[in-house]
Amino acid sequence: MTSPDELLARLRDGSDDSPSARLAALLVDDVLARPLHELVETTAIATATRDALLAWTASDAGAARVVADLERARTLAGAQRGPVGELLPVPVRVALRDLAKLPVVARRDAVLKLVDRPSLRQAIRGQLVRTLVDFGRKVSSPVSDNPIARGLGGLGKLAGQIAKPSPLGAIASAVSGEVERQIDKRASDFADTAVAGILSGIADQASDPANVASQAALRLELLEGLLGLTGADLGALAEGNVAEQVAIARRALAAWAADPAFVATIEGPIQLALALEAARTIGDLLDGLGVRAAVTGHARGFVRRAIGHVVQTEAFATWLSLAMGAD
């Protein structure tokens, strides 16, 4: 009868034909031969996700660790002076540019649903009002002070005469003031109408097949701008109180995980994703992708190393001895 020490020595053998290597291959092959619905337990995944979220959101130390990690990541990003695009492999950058150039025509209603938001309307409206008012005040300023009028030769000289203390000068000042008041009022009214037109125009442009080339150029320019950002730029975009941001996320996740419907909410999409493939084995799926041989080889190596590590421990030696009934 094989003793625990002899069996342990066999298990610790690192050769390719050792019991540990054969056990690793057996485990991997078993997983590849089982249908997805046996391997993916949707309820267990959803329950584990809920429990992990509840545990983290209840842990002050866990939240502090996330805050520290995010702060460190922002500091590291800020130290990156070169463009972030240079961190990506050249083939990836080429692929991103090729994707940006692909012709895409969006649905008009989908674009409007995306861009026609109160905050965006308010931002555009505020900018329009400021621009119109500034321009209107320049136009309505006393003609003698207006650089446009001063460049009109004789008209400019005439304006200078009118601007001098005189009945005509007083009339000009009164007219200028009234025009300015009207501009303030009209600019606000005009902006409300113009914002709707701008958003509608954005949707029209994005959904017009005639604009495919210009839309592709716009996406490419946006991509180049993103790839050209430095770590410091990204850090500036992410400025804010990290602790407050994490606290908000923590409260939201805690409330979500405590919802009695949480498990069903997580389980439903997983079941939907598996619905068409649940009866197929992992091996069949990998065959369909043409990667079974590559994945199998790496998986066996990974499992073999994991087994090799465990059998080298004294804890495993003790367990094996007890399992074999040794004193």
C-alpha positions as CSV (number, residue, x, y, z in Angstrom):
1,M,0.0,0.0,0.0
2,T,1.3,3.4,-0.9
3,S,2.2,5.5,2.1
4,P,1.2,9.2,2.5
5,D,4.9,10.2,2.0
6,E,5.2,8.2,-1.2
7,L,2.0,9.6,-2.6
8,L,3.1,13.1,-1.6
9,A,6.4,12.7,-3.4
10,R,4.5,11.6,-6.5
11,L,2.2,14.6,-6.4
12,R,5.2,16.9,-6.0
13,D,6.9,15.5,-9.1
14,G,7.2,18.4,-11.6
15,S,7.6,16.3,-14.8
16,D,5.2,16.6,-17.7
17,D,3.9,13.1,-17.1
18,S,3.5,13.4,-13.3
19,P,0.2,12.7,-11.5
20,S,-0.2,16.5,-10.8
21,A,0.2,17.2,-14.6
22,R,-2.3,14.6,-15.5
23,L,-4.7,15.8,-12.7
24,A,-4.5,19.4,-14.1
25,A,-5.3,18.1,-17.6
26,L,-8.2,16.1,-16.2
27,L,-9.6,19.2,-14.4
28,V,-9.3,21.4,-17.5
29,D,-10.8,18.8,-19.8
30,D,-13.7,18.3,-17.4
31,V,-14.5,22.0,-17.4
32,L,-14.4,22.2,-21.2
33,A,-16.7,19.3,-21.5
34,R,-19.5,20.6,-19.2
35,P,-22.4,22.8,-20.5
36,L,-22.5,26.4,-19.5
37,H,-25.6,26.1,-17.4
38,E,-23.7,23.7,-15.1
39,L,-20.7,26.0,-14.7
40,V,-22.4,29.4,-14.5
41,E,-24.7,29.4,-11.5
42,T,-26.6,32.7,-12.0
43,T,-28.1,32.8,-8.5
44,A,-24.8,32.1,-6.8
45,I,-23.1,34.8,-8.9
46,A,-25.8,37.4,-8.1
47,T,-25.8,36.4,-4.4
48,A,-22.0,36.6,-4.2
49,T,-22.0,40.0,-5.9
50,R,-24.6,41.3,-3.5
51,D,-22.7,40.0,-0.4
52,A,-19.5,41.5,-1.7
53,L,-21.1,44.9,-2.2
54,L,-22.8,44.9,1.2
55,A,-19.5,44.0,2.8
56,W,-17.5,46.7,1.1
57,T,-20.1,49.4,1.6
58,A,-20.2,48.6,5.3
59,S,-16.4,48.8,5.6
60,D,-14.9,52.1,6.4
61,A,-11.4,50.6,5.9
62,G,-12.5,49.2,2.5
63,A,-13.8,52.7,1.4
64,A,-10.6,54.3,2.7
65,R,-8.5,51.8,0.6
66,V,-10.4,52.7,-2.6
67,V,-10.0,56.4,-1.9
68,A,-6.2,55.9,-1.4
69,D,-5.9,53.8,-4.6
70,L,-7.8,56.5,-6.6
71,E,-5.7,59.3,-5.2
72,R,-2.5,57.4,-6.0
73,A,-3.8,56.6,-9.6
74,R,-4.6,60.3,-10.1
75,T,-1.1,61.3,-8.9
76,L,0.5,58.8,-11.2
77,A,-1.6,60.0,-14.1
78,G,-0.6,63.6,-13.3
79,A,3.1,62.6,-13.5
80,Q,2.6,61.3,-17.1
81,R,3.7,64.2,-19.3
82,G,3.5,62.5,-22.7
83,P,0.3,61.9,-24.6
84,V,-1.7,58.9,-23.3
85,G,-1.9,57.7,-26.9
86,E,1.7,56.8,-26.7
87,L,0.9,54.2,-24.0
88,L,-1.2,52.3,-26.5
89,P,0.5,49.9,-29.0
90,V,0.7,51.3,-32.5
91,P,-1.6,48.6,-34.0
92,V,-4.3,49.6,-31.4
93,R,-4.0,53.3,-32.3
94,V,-4.3,52.4,-36.0
95,A,-7.4,50.3,-35.3
96,L,-9.0,53.0,-33.3
97,R,-8.5,55.5,-36.1
98,D,-9.9,53.0,-38.7
99,L,-12.9,52.5,-36.5
100,A,-13.5,56.2,-36.2
101,K,-13.4,56.5,-40.0
102,L,-16.1,53.9,-40.6
103,P,-19.3,55.4,-42.0
104,V,-22.0,55.6,-39.4
105,V,-25.5,57.3,-39.7
106,A,-27.3,57.7,-36.4
107,R,-31.1,57.9,-36.0
108,R,-32.3,61.5,-35.5
109,D,-34.5,60.7,-32.5
110,A,-31.6,58.8,-30.8
111,V,-29.3,61.8,-31.3
112,L,-31.9,64.2,-29.9
113,K,-32.5,61.9,-26.9
114,L,-28.8,62.1,-26.2
115,V,-28.1,65.8,-26.7
116,D,-31.4,67.5,-25.8
117,R,-30.9,67.7,-22.1
118,P,-31.8,70.6,-19.7
119,S,-28.2,71.1,-18.6
120,L,-26.9,71.2,-22.1
121,R,-29.7,73.6,-23.2
122,Q,-28.8,75.9,-20.3
123,A,-25.1,75.9,-21.1
124,I,-25.7,76.7,-24.8
125,R,-28.3,79.3,-23.9
126,G,-26.0,81.0,-21.5
127,Q,-23.2,81.2,-24.0
128,L,-25.6,82.5,-26.7
129,V,-26.9,85.2,-24.4
130,R,-23.5,86.4,-23.5
131,T,-22.3,86.4,-27.1
132,L,-25.3,88.3,-28.3
133,V,-25.3,90.8,-25.5
134,D,-21.6,91.5,-25.9
135,F,-21.9,91.9,-29.7
136,G,-25.1,94.1,-29.3
137,R,-23.4,96.4,-26.8
138,K,-20.5,96.9,-29.2
139,V,-22.8,97.8,-32.0
140,S,-25.0,100.1,-29.8
141,S,-22.1,101.9,-28.2
142,P,-21.7,105.6,-29.1
143,V,-20.6,105.6,-32.7
144,S,-17.6,107.7,-31.9
145,D,-16.3,105.0,-29.5
146,N,-17.1,102.2,-32.0
147,P,-14.0,101.0,-33.8
148,I,-16.2,99.8,-36.7
149,A,-17.6,103.3,-37.2
150,R,-14.2,104.9,-36.7
151,G,-13.0,103.0,-39.7
152,L,-15.7,104.5,-42.0
153,G,-13.9,107.7,-42.9
154,G,-16.4,110.6,-43.1
155,L,-19.0,108.8,-41.2
156,G,-16.6,108.4,-38.3
157,K,-15.8,112.2,-38.4
158,L,-19.5,113.0,-38.4
159,A,-20.1,110.6,-35.5
160,G,-17.3,112.5,-33.6
161,Q,-19.2,115.8,-34.1
162,I,-22.5,114.3,-32.9
163,A,-20.8,112.8,-29.8
164,K,-19.7,116.3,-28.6
165,P,-22.0,118.0,-26.1
166,S,-25.0,119.1,-28.1
167,P,-28.7,118.2,-28.6
168,L,-27.6,115.7,-31.3
169,G,-25.2,114.1,-28.8
170,A,-27.8,113.8,-26.2
171,I,-30.2,112.1,-28.7
172,A,-27.4,109.7,-29.7
173,S,-26.8,108.7,-26.1
174,A,-30.4,108.2,-25.4
175,V,-30.9,106.1,-28.5
176,S,-27.7,104.0,-27.6
177,G,-29.0,103.3,-24.1
178,E,-32.4,102.2,-25.3
179,V,-30.9,100.0,-28.0
180,E,-28.7,98.3,-25.3
181,R,-31.8,97.7,-23.1
182,Q,-33.6,96.2,-26.0
183,I,-30.6,94.0,-26.8
184,D,-30.5,92.6,-23.3
185,K,-34.2,91.6,-23.5
186,R,-34.1,90.4,-27.1
187,A,-31.0,88.4,-26.7
188,S,-32.6,86.3,-24.0
189,D,-35.7,85.7,-26.1
190,F,-33.6,84.8,-29.1
191,A,-31.4,82.4,-27.2
192,D,-34.4,80.3,-26.1
193,T,-35.4,79.8,-29.8
194,A,-31.9,79.4,-31.0
195,V,-31.0,76.6,-28.6
196,A,-33.8,74.4,-30.0
197,G,-32.6,75.1,-33.5
198,I,-29.0,74.3,-32.6
199,L,-29.9,70.9,-31.0
200,S,-32.2,70.1,-33.9
201,G,-29.4,71.0,-36.3
202,I,-27.0,68.7,-34.5
203,A,-29.5,65.9,-34.8
204,D,-30.1,66.7,-38.5
205,Q,-26.4,66.7,-39.3
206,A,-25.7,63.4,-37.4
207,S,-28.6,61.6,-39.1
208,D,-28.0,62.8,-42.6
209,P,-26.2,60.3,-44.9
210,A,-24.7,63.2,-46.8
211,N,-22.6,64.1,-43.8
212,V,-21.0,60.6,-43.3
213,A,-17.6,61.9,-44.3
214,S,-17.7,65.0,-42.1
215,Q,-19.0,63.0,-39.2
216,A,-16.1,60.5,-39.6
217,A,-13.7,63.4,-39.7
218,L,-15.2,64.8,-36.5
219,R,-14.9,61.4,-34.7
220,L,-11.3,61.1,-35.8
221,E,-10.5,64.6,-34.5
222,L,-12.1,63.8,-31.2
223,L,-10.1,60.6,-31.0
224,E,-6.8,62.5,-31.8
225,G,-7.7,65.0,-29.1
226,L,-8.3,62.2,-26.6
227,L,-5.0,60.4,-27.5
228,G,-3.2,63.7,-27.3
229,L,-4.2,64.3,-23.7
230,T,-1.4,64.0,-21.2
231,G,-1.7,62.4,-17.8
232,A,-1.7,65.8,-16.3
233,D,-4.7,66.7,-18.6
234,L,-6.6,63.7,-17.5
235,G,-5.8,64.5,-13.9
236,A,-7.2,68.0,-14.4
237,L,-10.4,66.5,-15.9
238,A,-10.8,64.2,-12.9
239,E,-10.3,66.9,-10.3
240,G,-12.6,66.8,-7.3
241,N,-12.8,65.4,-3.8
242,V,-12.2,61.7,-4.2
243,A,-13.5,60.9,-0.7
244,E,-16.8,62.6,-1.5
245,Q,-17.1,60.8,-4.8
246,V,-16.4,57.4,-3.2
247,A,-18.9,58.2,-0.5
248,I,-21.6,58.9,-3.0
249,A,-20.8,55.6,-4.9
250,R,-20.7,53.8,-1.6
251,R,-24.2,55.0,-0.5
252,A,-25.7,54.2,-4.0
253,L,-24.2,50.7,-4.1
254,A,-25.3,50.0,-0.5
255,A,-28.9,51.0,-1.3
256,W,-28.8,48.9,-4.5
257,A,-27.4,45.8,-2.9
258,A,-29.9,46.1,0.0
259,D,-32.8,46.1,-2.5
260,P,-34.8,42.8,-2.3
261,A,-34.8,42.7,-6.1
262,F,-31.0,42.9,-6.4
263,V,-30.4,39.2,-7.0
264,A,-33.1,39.0,-9.7
265,T,-31.8,42.2,-11.3
266,I,-28.3,40.6,-11.7
267,E,-29.5,37.1,-12.4
268,G,-31.9,38.2,-15.3
269,P,-29.3,39.6,-17.7
270,I,-26.9,36.7,-17.1
271,Q,-29.7,34.2,-17.9
272,L,-30.6,36.2,-21.0
273,A,-27.0,36.2,-22.1
274,L,-26.7,32.4,-21.6
275,A,-30.1,31.6,-23.1
276,L,-28.8,30.7,-26.6
277,E,-25.6,29.0,-25.5
278,A,-26.5,27.3,-22.1
279,A,-26.6,23.8,-23.5
280,R,-23.2,24.1,-25.3
281,T,-20.0,23.2,-23.6
282,I,-17.1,25.6,-23.0
283,G,-15.1,23.5,-25.5
284,D,-17.7,24.0,-28.2
285,L,-17.7,27.7,-27.7
286,L,-13.9,27.8,-27.9
287,D,-14.0,25.7,-31.0
288,G,-16.3,28.2,-32.6
289,L,-13.9,31.0,-31.9
290,G,-10.9,28.9,-33.1
291,V,-9.0,29.2,-29.8
292,R,-9.6,25.9,-28.1
293,A,-6.1,24.5,-28.5
294,A,-4.5,27.7,-27.2
295,V,-6.8,28.1,-24.3
296,T,-6.5,24.5,-23.3
297,G,-2.7,24.6,-23.3
298,H,-2.6,27.7,-21.1
299,A,-5.3,26.5,-18.8
300,R,-3.6,23.2,-18.1
301,G,-0.4,25.0,-17.4
302,F,-2.1,27.4,-15.0
303,V,-3.9,24.6,-13.1
304,R,-0.8,22.5,-13.0
305,R,1.2,25.4,-11.4
306,A,-1.6,25.9,-8.9
307,I,-1.7,22.3,-7.9
308,G,2.1,22.2,-7.8
309,H,2.1,25.1,-5.4
310,V,-0.5,23.6,-3.1
311,V,1.1,20.1,-2.9
312,Q,4.4,21.7,-1.8
313,T,2.8,23.1,1.4
314,E,2.9,21.5,4.8
315,A,-0.8,22.1,5.1
316,F,-1.5,19.8,2.1
317,A,0.9,17.2,3.5
318,T,-1.0,17.2,6.7
319,W,-4.4,17.0,4.9
320,L,-3.2,14.1,2.8
321,S,-1.9,12.2,5.8
322,L,-5.3,12.6,7.6
323,A,-7.2,11.7,4.4
324,M,-5.3,8.4,4.1
325,G,-5.9,7.6,7.7
326,A,-2.3,7.9,8.8
327,D,-1.6,8.7,12.5
